[in-house]
Amino acid sequence: MWLTDIELCNGSLLKDCHIFKEDLDVNIIRMVCIGSKEVIEEQFSKMPWGNRHRFVFFQNEDMNGKVNVMNIKNYTIRESITSR
């Protein structure tokens, strides 16, 4: 598994986040934890520029939620120690 630290434009830091994506299964939307570093990086893409309706879904020890990609300043992806 991969953990991601997300730095927001306002200076806030979301640490040790698991990143999720929406998966449509017979008219039911469910959240699936992403296990690939490349797919996680795709979630942070700001292309096309100005895409204000794209969100990164996350969960860490304290909270779960979503953040608009336009509010993300930086992110760091690293392998979880427990998954080695």
Sequence and secondary structure as in RCSB ss.txt:
>XXXX:A:sequence
MWLTDIELCNGSLLKDCHIFKEDLDVNIIRMVCIGSKEVIEEQFSKMPWGNRHRFVFFQNEDMNGKVNVMNIKNY
TIRESITSR
>XXXX:A:secstr
 EEEEEEETTS EEEEEEEEEEEEETTEEEEEE   HHHHHHHT  TTTT TT EEEEE SS EEEEEGGGEEEE
EEEE GGG 
